């Protein structure tokens, strides 16, 4: 079977379009993106407030679903604004993350308060906008 040059060119062009349109950019977690994740640390189901003397902090490890062995192994950290009960993780890209939150629950075990921590693996293909999440923290 002999194909004309126009038909052959069309088949080749269509093949390139199919191949390149099916290729999607692989998500690679990290900074420099347009995604914001708003984490709400909760202790026994109740949001904890960022305190002036001890704001909630979230450490972030990129491209993993596993907790690093120490805080120094995390790639970034974000600090909450006193008086709020969330921590905003801004400028992220899509991909796999591990979040580790620390805070101080001023309403628990007064007068000494309670240091609370918790971790959460997370994966997203979302590249922009805002994602609201809860992260459980415990003593």
Number of C-alpha atoms within 10 A of each C-alpha: 3 5 8 9 9 8 10 12 12 12 12 10 11 11 12 12 11 10 9 9 9 9 8 7 6 9 16 15 20 19 16 10 14 15 20 19 18 18 22 24 31 23 21 12 11 13 18 25 25 24 18 11 8 17 22 28 23 26 20 26 23 20 17 17 15 16 18 15 8 7 14 9 12 17 12 16 15 15 19 24 17 16 12 15 20 28 23 19 22 17 15 20 22 21 19 20 22 21 24 23 25 21 27 24 27 17 12 15 9 9 8 11 12 17 15 19 21 18 19 17 16 15 15 14 13 16 16 15 10 15 14 11 12 14 21 20 26 16 14
